[in-house]
């Protein structure tokens, strides 16, 4: 039994590695049709802006309340802006955006491709000599890599706005102190750029997992539902694991 489990695990890893390799090979050819990529950027990115923006705003409000309460005990409320910006740009922005992305766009991608598998549309493409990796998978993969950093930037910006509303408008913190603390604490390379790199990696992982699960879903209503559920669960675990790995290398 243990040997069987190990063999099944290795087979699953190998299948996913092959799928990732085939997607990377098909990605340059998919760039020849940028309209497909733009369409998918709108599908997975633009329609998620409201969700990401509202989520970032409330996260910023909560962070500011928590940090202000803690900092006021030590007379260090002037550091509120810098702490909130660091928390959002380094960790919360990329991670929470990726989790929301997996729940919103990842499920849509998995269910869409699963339905295409169930209705034999992917099989029809193969019969007509149309490469489904180049036509279906690669544009969605590239769209996820492009969309995630933009969405993470929106999340962080809305979070900083929420912190400003709490710290300056509610608690009476001087706005000059709030922004100067942020400018002093935040580094463009180690905080902003590394946050964008994290977001791009998370976007690639979430999109790849979603399209893989949908592409290999069983051709039934139950199979599509299971593929959608697996895409969210596996994406969430992958995001948290990748966050630890990337943080260990970056910081």
TIMAR-782117 format. One record per residue: z, y, x of N, C-alpha, C in turn; residue in one letter; residue number from 1. Coordinates in steps of 0.1 Angstrom, whole numbers. Last residue first. Example, Ala and Ser with C-alpha at 12.3 -4.5 7.8 and 13.67 -1.06 7.14 Angstrom:
ATOM / n_up / n_north / n_east / ca_up / ca_north / ca_east / c_up / c_north / c_east / type / seq
ATOM / 71 / -22 / 128 / 71 / -11 / 137 / 79 / 0 / 129 / S / 2
ATOM / 78 / -57 / 132 / 78 / -45 / 123 / 78 / -33 / 132 / A / 1
! end
This chain:
ATOM / n_up / n_north / n_east / ca_up / ca_north / ca_east / c_up / c_north / c_east / type / seq
ATOM / 20 / 378 / 140 / 32 / 386 / 142 / 42 / 379 / 151 / X / 251
ATOM / -2 / 361 / 139 / -4 / 375 / 139 / 8 / 383 / 144 / X / 250
ATOM / 7 / 334 / 138 / -2 / 338 / 148 / -3 / 354 / 150 / X / 249
ATOM / 25 / 335 / 116 / 30 / 330 / 129 / 21 / 334 / 140 / X / 248
ATOM / 7 / 343 / 96 / 18 / 352 / 100 / 24 / 348 / 114 / X / 247
ATOM / -9 / 320 / 94 / -15 / 333 / 98 / -4 / 342 / 103 / X / 246
ATOM / 10 / 301 / 85 / 2 / 299 / 97 / -3 / 312 / 102 / X / 245
ATOM / 19 / 312 / 60 / 29 / 309 / 72 / 21 / 308 / 85 / X / 244
ATOM / -5 / 314 / 46 / 3 / 326 / 49 / 13 / 324 / 60 / X / 243
ATOM / -12 / 287 / 43 / -20 / 296 / 52 / -13 / 309 / 56 / X / 242
ATOM / 8 / 280 / 25 / 8 / 273 / 38 / 0 / 282 / 48 / X / 241
ATOM / 2 / 296 / 3 / 15 / 297 / 9 / 15 / 291 / 23 / X / 240
ATOM / -24 / 288 / -3 / -22 / 301 / 1 / -8 / 303 / 8 / X / 239
ATOM / -21 / 260 / -9 / -29 / 264 / 3 / -26 / 279 / 7 / X / 238
ATOM / -7 / 262 / -33 / -1 / 256 / -21 / -8 / 260 / -8 / X / 237
ATOM / -27 / 275 / -49 / -14 / 281 / -47 / -7 / 275 / -34 / X / 236
ATOM / -48 / 256 / -48 / -49 / 269 / -42 / -36 / 276 / -39 / X / 235
ATOM / -36 / 234 / -61 / -39 / 233 / -47 / -41 / 246 / -40 / X / 234
ATOM / -32 / 246 / -87 / -21 / 240 / -80 / -24 / 239 / -65 / X / 233
ATOM / -59 / 254 / -94 / -48 / 264 / -94 / -36 / 258 / -85 / X / 232
ATOM / -73 / 230 / -93 / -77 / 241 / -85 / -66 / 251 / -83 / X / 231
ATOM / -61 / 213 / -111 / -60 / 210 / -97 / -63 / 222 / -88 / X / 230
ATOM / -69 / 226 / -135 / -55 / 225 / -131 / -53 / 223 / -117 / X / 229
ATOM / -97 / 221 / -134 / -92 / 235 / -134 / -77 / 235 / -130 / X / 228
ATOM / -97 / 193 / -134 / -102 / 200 / -122 / -97 / 215 / -122 / X / 227
ATOM / -87 / 188 / -160 / -80 / 184 / -148 / -84 / 191 / -135 / X / 226
ATOM / -108 / 199 / -175 / -94 / 205 / -176 / -86 / 201 / -164 / X / 225
ATOM / -129 / 183 / -168 / -130 / 197 / -165 / -116 / 203 / -166 / X / 224
ATOM / -119 / 158 / -178 / -122 / 160 / -164 / -123 / 174 / -160 / X / 223
ATOM / -119 / 162 / -206 / -106 / 160 / -198 / -108 / 162 / -183 / X / 222
ATOM / -146 / 165 / -210 / -137 / 176 / -213 / -124 / 175 / -206 / X / 221
ATOM / -165 / 152 / -183 / -159 / 151 / -196 / -150 / 163 / -198 / X / 220
ATOM / -174 / 142 / -156 / -182 / 149 / -166 / -177 / 146 / -180 / X / 219
ATOM / -150 / 152 / -132 / -156 / 142 / -140 / -163 / 148 / -152 / X / 218
ATOM / -159 / 175 / -106 / -151 / 172 / -118 / -158 / 160 / -125 / X / 217
ATOM / -170 / 186 / -83 / -167 / 172 / -83 / -159 / 167 / -95 / X / 216
ATOM / -171 / 213 / -89 / -184 / 206 / -85 / -182 / 191 / -86 / X / 215
ATOM / -144 / 220 / -93 / -154 / 221 / -104 / -167 / 212 / -101 / X / 214
ATOM / -134 / 216 / -67 / -129 / 208 / -78 / -138 / 209 / -90 / X / 213
ATOM / -151 / 234 / -53 / -150 / 220 / -49 / -145 / 212 / -61 / X / 212
ATOM / -144 / 259 / -64 / -158 / 253 / -65 / -159 / 239 / -62 / X / 211
ATOM / -117 / 260 / -56 / -121 / 261 / -70 / -135 / 255 / -72 / X / 210
ATOM / -118 / 259 / -28 / -110 / 249 / -36 / -115 / 248 / -50 / X / 209
ATOM / -132 / 282 / -23 / -137 / 269 / -18 / -131 / 258 / -26 / X / 208
ATOM / -116 / 302 / -33 / -129 / 300 / -38 / -135 / 286 / -35 / X / 207
ATOM / -93 / 300 / -17 / -92 / 298 / -31 / -106 / 295 / -37 / X / 206
ATOM / -104 / 303 / 10 / -97 / 291 / 6 / -97 / 289 / -9 / X / 205
ATOM / -115 / 329 / 8 / -123 / 318 / 12 / -117 / 305 / 7 / X / 204
ATOM / -92 / 344 / 2 / -103 / 344 / -7 / -112 / 332 / -4 / X / 203
ATOM / -76 / 339 / 25 / -71 / 334 / 12 / -83 / 334 / 2 / X / 202
ATOM / -92 / 353 / 43 / -90 / 338 / 45 / -85 / 332 / 32 / X / 201
ATOM / -91 / 379 / 33 / -104 / 372 / 34 / -102 / 357 / 36 / X / 200
ATOM / -63 / 384 / 36 / -70 / 384 / 23 / -83 / 377 / 23 / X / 199
ATOM / -60 / 383 / 63 / -53 / 374 / 55 / -60 / 373 / 41 / X / 198
ATOM / -75 / 406 / 70 / -79 / 393 / 75 / -72 / 382 / 66 / X / 197
ATOM / -60 / 426 / 57 / -74 / 423 / 53 / -78 / 409 / 57 / X / 196
ATOM / -37 / 424 / 73 / -36 / 422 / 59 / -50 / 419 / 53 / X / 195
ATOM / -47 / 433 / 97 / -42 / 419 / 96 / -41 / 415 / 81 / X / 194
ATOM / -52 / 459 / 91 / -63 / 450 / 94 / -59 / 436 / 93 / X / 193
ATOM / -26 / 469 / 85 / -37 / 470 / 76 / -48 / 460 / 79 / X / 192
ATOM / -9 / 460 / 108 / -6 / 459 / 94 / -18 / 459 / 84 / X / 191
ATOM / -21 / 462 / 133 / -12 / 451 / 130 / -8 / 449 / 116 / X / 190
ATOM / -38 / 485 / 129 / -43 / 472 / 133 / -34 / 461 / 129 / X / 189
ATOM / -23 / 507 / 118 / -36 / 503 / 113 / -40 / 489 / 116 / X / 188
ATOM / 11 / 505 / 110 / 1 / 505 / 121 / -12 / 500 / 115 / X / 187
ATOM / 37 / 523 / 95 / 25 / 514 / 93 / 15 / 516 / 104 / X / 186
ATOM / 57 / 542 / 101 / 60 / 528 / 102 / 47 / 519 / 102 / X / 185
ATOM / 46 / 568 / 98 / 53 / 564 / 110 / 54 / 549 / 112 / X / 184
ATOM / 36 / 568 / 72 / 27 / 570 / 83 / 33 / 566 / 96 / X / 183
ATOM / 60 / 564 / 58 / 49 / 554 / 57 / 40 / 556 / 69 / X / 182
ATOM / 74 / 587 / 64 / 80 / 574 / 68 / 69 / 563 / 67 / X / 181
ATOM / 57 / 606 / 52 / 58 / 606 / 67 / 65 / 593 / 72 / X / 180
ATOM / 60 / 600 / 25 / 48 / 598 / 31 / 49 / 598 / 46 / X / 179
ATOM / 88 / 607 / 21 / 83 / 594 / 17 / 70 / 591 / 24 / X / 178
ATOM / 91 / 633 / 30 / 98 / 622 / 37 / 92 / 609 / 34 / X / 177
ATOM / 75 / 646 / 11 / 71 / 646 / 25 / 78 / 635 / 33 / X / 176
ATOM / 90 / 641 / -13 / 76 / 635 / -11 / 72 / 635 / 4 / X / 175
ATOM / 124 / 632 / -13 / 114 / 643 / -9 / 100 / 636 / -7 / X / 174
ATOM / 136 / 616 / -42 / 133 / 616 / -28 / 123 / 626 / -24 / X / 173
ATOM / 143 / 613 / -69 / 144 / 626 / -63 / 142 / 626 / -48 / X / 172
ATOM / 140 / 590 / -84 / 152 / 591 / -76 / 153 / 604 / -68 / X / 171
ATOM / 116 / 595 / -98 / 128 / 591 / -105 / 141 / 593 / -97 / X / 170
ATOM / 97 / 606 / -80 / 98 / 611 / -94 / 111 / 607 / -101 / X / 169
ATOM / 102 / 591 / -56 / 100 / 606 / -56 / 103 / 611 / -70 / X / 168
ATOM / 106 / 563 / -62 / 113 / 570 / -52 / 113 / 585 / -53 / X / 167
ATOM / 88 / 558 / -84 / 103 / 555 / -85 / 110 / 563 / -75 / X / 166
ATOM / 63 / 567 / -76 / 69 / 571 / -89 / 84 / 569 / -90 / X / 165
ATOM / 61 / 553 / -52 / 61 / 568 / -52 / 67 / 573 / -65 / X / 164
ATOM / 58 / 527 / -61 / 70 / 531 / -52 / 71 / 546 / -52 / X / 163
ATOM / 33 / 529 / -74 / 45 / 526 / -81 / 58 / 530 / -74 / X / 162
ATOM / 17 / 535 / -51 / 18 / 545 / -62 / 31 / 542 / -71 / X / 161
ATOM / 20 / 510 / -38 / 25 / 522 / -32 / 27 / 534 / -42 / X / 160
ATOM / 7 / 494 / -57 / 21 / 492 / -54 / 27 / 504 / -47 / X / 159
ATOM / -19 / 504 / -56 / -12 / 506 / -68 / 3 / 503 / -66 / X / 158
ATOM / -25 / 496 / -30 / -25 / 510 / -33 / -17 / 513 / -46 / X / 157
ATOM / -23 / 468 / -32 / -14 / 475 / -23 / -13 / 490 / -27 / X / 156
ATOM / -44 / 463 / -50 / -30 / 459 / -53 / -20 / 467 / -45 / X / 155
ATOM / -66 / 472 / -36 / -62 / 479 / -48 / -48 / 475 / -52 / X / 154
ATOM / -66 / 454 / -14 / -64 / 469 / -12 / -60 / 476 / -24 / X / 153
ATOM / -70 / 431 / -28 / -58 / 432 / -21 / -55 / 447 / -18 / X / 152
ATOM / -97 / 435 / -36 / -86 / 434 / -46 / -72 / 436 / -40 / X / 151
ATOM / -109 / 435 / -11 / -110 / 447 / -20 / -99 / 447 / -30 / X / 150
ATOM / -104 / 409 / -2 / -98 / 421 / 5 / -99 / 433 / -3 / X / 149
ATOM / -118 / 394 / -23 / -104 / 393 / -21 / -98 / 405 / -13 / X / 148
ATOM / -146 / 398 / -23 / -138 / 404 / -33 / -123 / 404 / -30 / X / 147
ATOM / -157 / 384 / -1 / -159 / 398 / -2 / -149 / 404 / -12 / X / 146
ATOM / -150 / 357 / -6 / -146 / 364 / 7 / -147 / 379 / 6 / X / 145
ATOM / -161 / 353 / -31 / -147 / 353 / -30 / -142 / 360 / -17 / X / 144
ATOM / -188 / 355 / -24 / -183 / 365 / -33 / -167 / 365 / -32 / X / 143
ATOM / -192 / 332 / -9 / -193 / 345 / -3 / -187 / 356 / -11 / X / 142
ATOM / -188 / 313 / -30 / -179 / 313 / -18 / -180 / 326 / -11 / X / 141
ATOM / -209 / 319 / -47 / -195 / 321 / -52 / -185 / 321 / -40 / X / 140
ATOM / -231 / 313 / -31 / -229 / 326 / -36 / -215 / 329 / -41 / X / 139
ATOM / -226 / 284 / -26 / -225 / 294 / -15 / -224 / 308 / -20 / X / 138
ATOM / -229 / 271 / -51 / -217 / 271 / -44 / -216 / 282 / -34 / X / 137
ATOM / -256 / 275 / -62 / -244 / 276 / -70 / -231 / 279 / -62 / X / 136
ATOM / -276 / 274 / -43 / -278 / 281 / -56 / -265 / 284 / -63 / X / 135
ATOM / -268 / 258 / -22 / -273 / 272 / -19 / -274 / 280 / -32 / X / 134
ATOM / -259 / 235 / -36 / -250 / 242 / -26 / -255 / 256 / -23 / X / 133
ATOM / -281 / 227 / -50 / -270 / 233 / -57 / -260 / 240 / -48 / X / 132
ATOM / -314 / 231 / -43 / -302 / 228 / -37 / -290 / 235 / -44 / X / 131
ATOM / -338 / 217 / -63 / -331 / 230 / -61 / -317 / 226 / -55 / X / 130
ATOM / -354 / 196 / -72 / -354 / 200 / -58 / -348 / 213 / -55 / X / 129
ATOM / -350 / 188 / -97 / -360 / 198 / -95 / -361 / 203 / -81 / X / 128
ATOM / -327 / 172 / -94 / -340 / 165 / -97 / -352 / 175 / -95 / X / 127
ATOM / -308 / 191 / -89 / -312 / 182 / -78 / -325 / 175 / -81 / X / 126
ATOM / -307 / 203 / -114 / -311 / 211 / -103 / -316 / 202 / -91 / X / 125
ATOM / -297 / 182 / -129 / -311 / 187 / -132 / -316 / 195 / -121 / X / 124
ATOM / -271 / 180 / -119 / -281 / 169 / -117 / -295 / 173 / -120 / X / 123
ATOM / -262 / 204 / -129 / -262 / 202 / -115 / -272 / 191 / -111 / X / 122
ATOM / -262 / 199 / -157 / -271 / 210 / -151 / -272 / 208 / -136 / X / 121
ATOM / -247 / 181 / -171 / -258 / 176 / -162 / -267 / 187 / -157 / X / 120
ATOM / -224 / 189 / -183 / -237 / 190 / -191 / -249 / 186 / -183 / X / 119
ATOM / -205 / 185 / -163 / -205 / 177 / -175 / -217 / 178 / -184 / X / 118
ATOM / -213 / 204 / -144 / -214 / 190 / -141 / -214 / 181 / -154 / X / 117
ATOM / -209 / 227 / -159 / -222 / 225 / -154 / -224 / 210 / -150 / X / 116
ATOM / -181 / 225 / -162 / -190 / 224 / -174 / -204 / 221 / -170 / X / 115
ATOM / -174 / 228 / -135 / -171 / 216 / -142 / -179 / 214 / -155 / X / 114
ATOM / -182 / 254 / -131 / -189 / 244 / -124 / -186 / 230 / -130 / X / 113
ATOM / -163 / 266 / -149 / -177 / 269 / -150 / -185 / 258 / -143 / X / 112
ATOM / -138 / 258 / -140 / -142 / 254 / -153 / -157 / 256 / -155 / X / 111
ATOM / -138 / 270 / -114 / -137 / 256 / -116 / -142 / 251 / -129 / X / 110
ATOM / -141 / 297 / -121 / -151 / 291 / -113 / -150 / 276 / -114 / X / 109
ATOM / -117 / 302 / -136 / -131 / 304 / -142 / -141 / 297 / -134 / X / 108
ATOM / -97 / 296 / -118 / -99 / 288 / -130 / -112 / 289 / -136 / X / 107
ATOM / -102 / 317 / -100 / -103 / 303 / -96 / -105 / 294 / -107 / X / 106
ATOM / -97 / 341 / -114 / -111 / 338 / -110 / -112 / 323 / -106 / X / 105
ATOM / -68 / 336 / -121 / -78 / 343 / -130 / -92 / 338 / -126 / X / 104
ATOM / -54 / 322 / -102 / -51 / 320 / -116 / -62 / 325 / -125 / X / 103
ATOM / -64 / 332 / -78 / -65 / 318 / -81 / -63 / 315 / -96 / X / 102
ATOM / -56 / 359 / -81 / -70 / 355 / -80 / -72 / 340 / -84 / X / 101
ATOM / -28 / 356 / -80 / -35 / 361 / -92 / -49 / 358 / -93 / X / 100
ATOM / -27 / 347 / -53 / -22 / 339 / -64 / -28 / 343 / -78 / X / 99
ATOM / -39 / 369 / -40 / -45 / 356 / -39 / -40 / 347 / -50 / X / 98
ATOM / -20 / 389 / -46 / -34 / 391 / -50 / -41 / 377 / -50 / X / 97
ATOM / 2 / 378 / -32 / 2 / 379 / -47 / -12 / 382 / -53 / X / 96
ATOM / -8 / 380 / -5 / -3 / 367 / -11 / -4 / 368 / -27 / X / 95
ATOM / -16 / 407 / 1 / -25 / 396 / 2 / -21 / 383 / -6 / X / 94
ATOM / 9 / 421 / -8 / -4 / 424 / -12 / -14 / 413 / -11 / X / 93
ATOM / 31 / 409 / 6 / 30 / 408 / -9 / 16 / 411 / -14 / X / 92
ATOM / 25 / 413 / 35 / 27 / 400 / 28 / 24 / 400 / 13 / X / 91
ATOM / 15 / 438 / 46 / 16 / 425 / 54 / 17 / 413 / 46 / X / 90
ATOM / 14 / 456 / 25 / 3 / 454 / 34 / 3 / 441 / 41 / X / 89
ATOM / 40 / 455 / 13 / 28 / 453 / 5 / 16 / 449 / 14 / X / 88
ATOM / 58 / 459 / 34 / 60 / 447 / 25 / 47 / 444 / 18 / X / 87
ATOM / 49 / 484 / 43 / 49 / 472 / 52 / 49 / 459 / 44 / X / 86
ATOM / 54 / 500 / 21 / 41 / 499 / 26 / 40 / 486 / 35 / X / 85
ATOM / 82 / 498 / 18 / 74 / 493 / 7 / 60 / 491 / 12 / X / 84
ATOM / 90 / 510 / 43 / 94 / 496 / 40 / 85 / 490 / 29 / X / 83
ATOM / 80 / 536 / 41 / 76 / 527 / 51 / 78 / 513 / 48 / X / 82
ATOM / 94 / 546 / 18 / 80 / 546 / 19 / 75 / 536 / 29 / X / 81
ATOM / 122 / 545 / 27 / 117 / 537 / 15 / 102 / 536 / 16 / X / 80
ATOM / 136 / 558 / 46 / 127 / 548 / 50 / 120 / 540 / 39 / X / 79
ATOM / 154 / 575 / 33 / 142 / 581 / 38 / 132 / 571 / 43 / X / 78
ATOM / 176 / 560 / 28 / 166 / 561 / 17 / 153 / 567 / 22 / X / 77
ATOM / 199 / 554 / 43 / 186 / 553 / 49 / 175 / 553 / 39 / X / 76
ATOM / 226 / 550 / 37 / 221 / 563 / 39 / 207 / 564 / 45 / X / 75
ATOM / 233 / 525 / 31 / 234 / 528 / 45 / 229 / 542 / 48 / X / 74
ATOM / 229 / 523 / 4 / 242 / 519 / 9 / 244 / 523 / 24 / X / 73
ATOM / 203 / 529 / 0 / 213 / 540 / -3 / 227 / 536 / 2 / X / 72
ATOM / 190 / 505 / 5 / 190 / 516 / 16 / 200 / 526 / 13 / X / 71
ATOM / 193 / 491 / -19 / 199 / 486 / -7 / 200 / 497 / 4 / X / 70
ATOM / 180 / 509 / -38 / 194 / 505 / -40 / 201 / 500 / -27 / X / 69
ATOM / 155 / 509 / -27 / 163 / 522 / -28 / 177 / 518 / -29 / X / 68
ATOM / 146 / 483 / -30 / 148 / 488 / -16 / 157 / 501 / -17 / X / 67
ATOM / 145 / 480 / -58 / 154 / 471 / -50 / 157 / 478 / -36 / X / 66
ATOM / 127 / 501 / -65 / 141 / 500 / -71 / 150 / 492 / -62 / X / 65
ATOM / 105 / 493 / -50 / 111 / 506 / -48 / 125 / 506 / -53 / X / 64
ATOM / 99 / 468 / -62 / 102 / 469 / -48 / 110 / 482 / -45 / X / 63
ATOM / 92 / 476 / -88 / 104 / 468 / -86 / 108 / 468 / -71 / X / 62
ATOM / 69 / 492 / -84 / 81 / 497 / -91 / 93 / 489 / -88 / X / 61
ATOM / 52 / 473 / -71 / 57 / 485 / -64 / 69 / 491 / -70 / X / 60
ATOM / 48 / 456 / -93 / 55 / 451 / -80 / 60 / 462 / -72 / X / 59
ATOM / 35 / 473 / -110 / 48 / 468 / -114 / 55 / 462 / -102 / X / 58
ATOM / 11 / 477 / -95 / 19 / 488 / -100 / 33 / 483 / -103 / X / 57
ATOM / 0 / 451 / -92 / 4 / 458 / -81 / 13 / 470 / -84 / X / 56
ATOM / -6 / 445 / -119 / 3 / 437 / -112 / 9 / 444 / -100 / X / 55
ATOM / -26 / 464 / -124 / -13 / 464 / -132 / -3 / 456 / -125 / X / 54
ATOM / -46 / 456 / -105 / -40 / 469 / -105 / -27 / 470 / -112 / X / 53
ATOM / -52 / 429 / -113 / -46 / 432 / -100 / -39 / 445 / -99 / X / 52
ATOM / -62 / 434 / -139 / -50 / 425 / -137 / -44 / 428 / -124 / X / 51
ATOM / -83 / 451 / -133 / -72 / 455 / -142 / -60 / 447 / -140 / X / 50
ATOM / -100 / 435 / -117 / -94 / 447 / -112 / -82 / 451 / -120 / X / 49
ATOM / -114 / 413 / -125 / -100 / 411 / -121 / -92 / 423 / -117 / X / 48
ATOM / -140 / 420 / -128 / -132 / 417 / -140 / -117 / 414 / -137 / X / 47
ATOM / -147 / 422 / -101 / -146 / 434 / -110 / -138 / 431 / -122 / X / 46
ATOM / -146 / 394 / -91 / -139 / 406 / -85 / -136 / 417 / -95 / X / 45
ATOM / -161 / 375 / -102 / -148 / 371 / -97 / -140 / 383 / -93 / X / 44
ATOM / -184 / 390 / -112 / -177 / 380 / -120 / -163 / 377 / -115 / X / 43
ATOM / -191 / 406 / -91 / -187 / 412 / -103 / -179 / 402 / -112 / X / 42
ATOM / -198 / 386 / -73 / -187 / 396 / -69 / -182 / 403 / -82 / X / 41
ATOM / -219 / 374 / -86 / -206 / 367 / -85 / -195 / 376 / -81 / X / 40
ATOM / -238 / 394 / -83 / -234 / 389 / -97 / -221 / 382 / -96 / X / 39
ATOM / -241 / 394 / -56 / -236 / 406 / -63 / -231 / 402 / -77 / X / 38
ATOM / -252 / 369 / -52 / -239 / 372 / -46 / -232 / 384 / -53 / X / 37
ATOM / -276 / 372 / -64 / -267 / 361 / -69 / -253 / 364 / -64 / X / 36
ATOM / -288 / 392 / -49 / -285 / 394 / -63 / -275 / 384 / -69 / X / 35
ATOM / -295 / 382 / -24 / -282 / 389 / -26 / -278 / 392 / -40 / X / 34
ATOM / -308 / 358 / -12 / -309 / 362 / -26 / -296 / 369 / -29 / X / 33
ATOM / -303 / 353 / 14 / -317 / 357 / 11 / -318 / 361 / -4 / X / 32
ATOM / -278 / 342 / 15 / -279 / 356 / 17 / -293 / 362 / 14 / X / 31
ATOM / -281 / 315 / 14 / -278 / 322 / 1 / -279 / 337 / 3 / X / 30
ATOM / -284 / 309 / 40 / -296 / 308 / 32 / -294 / 315 / 18 / X / 29
ATOM / -258 / 311 / 49 / -268 / 321 / 54 / -281 / 320 / 46 / X / 28
ATOM / -245 / 290 / 33 / -242 / 304 / 31 / -253 / 314 / 37 / X / 27
ATOM / -250 / 264 / 40 / -258 / 270 / 29 / -256 / 285 / 28 / X / 26
ATOM / -231 / 259 / 59 / -245 / 258 / 63 / -254 / 265 / 53 / X / 25
ATOM / -208 / 262 / 44 / -210 / 272 / 55 / -225 / 271 / 60 / X / 24
ATOM / -211 / 240 / 27 / -211 / 254 / 22 / -214 / 264 / 32 / X / 23
ATOM / -210 / 219 / 45 / -222 / 221 / 37 / -223 / 235 / 31 / X / 22
ATOM / -183 / 222 / 53 / -194 / 224 / 63 / -207 / 226 / 56 / X / 21
ATOM / -170 / 217 / 29 / -168 / 230 / 35 / -179 / 233 / 45 / X / 20
ATOM / -177 / 191 / 25 / -181 / 201 / 15 / -180 / 215 / 21 / X / 19
ATOM / -165 / 178 / 47 / -180 / 178 / 45 / -184 / 189 / 36 / X / 18
ATOM / -138 / 183 / 40 / -144 / 189 / 52 / -159 / 189 / 52 / X / 17
ATOM / -137 / 168 / 16 / -135 / 182 / 16 / -140 / 189 / 28 / X / 16
ATOM / -140 / 142 / 27 / -149 / 147 / 17 / -149 / 163 / 16 / X / 15
ATOM / -118 / 141 / 45 / -132 / 140 / 50 / -142 / 146 / 40 / X / 14
ATOM / -97 / 141 / 27 / -98 / 152 / 37 / -113 / 152 / 42 / X / 13
ATOM / -102 / 117 / 13 / -102 / 130 / 6 / -104 / 142 / 15 / X / 12
ATOM / -100 / 98 / 34 / -113 / 100 / 27 / -114 / 113 / 19 / X / 11
ATOM / -73 / 102 / 40 / -83 / 105 / 50 / -97 / 107 / 44 / X / 10
ATOM / -62 / 93 / 16 / -59 / 106 / 21 / -70 / 111 / 31 / X / 9
ATOM / -70 / 66 / 16 / -74 / 75 / 5 / -73 / 90 / 9 / X / 8
ATOM / -57 / 57 / 39 / -72 / 57 / 38 / -77 / 66 / 27 / X / 7
ATOM / -31 / 60 / 31 / -35 / 67 / 42 / -51 / 68 / 42 / X / 6
ATOM / -30 / 42 / 9 / -27 / 56 / 7 / -32 / 65 / 18 / X / 5
ATOM / -34 / 18 / 23 / -43 / 23 / 13 / -42 / 37 / 10 / X / 4
ATOM / -11 / 17 / 38 / -24 / 18 / 45 / -35 / 23 / 35 / X / 3
ATOM / 9 / 14 / 19 / 8 / 26 / 27 / -5 / 28 / 34 / X / 2
ATOM / 0 / -12 / 8 / 0 / 0 / 0 / 0 / 13 / 9 / X / 1
! end
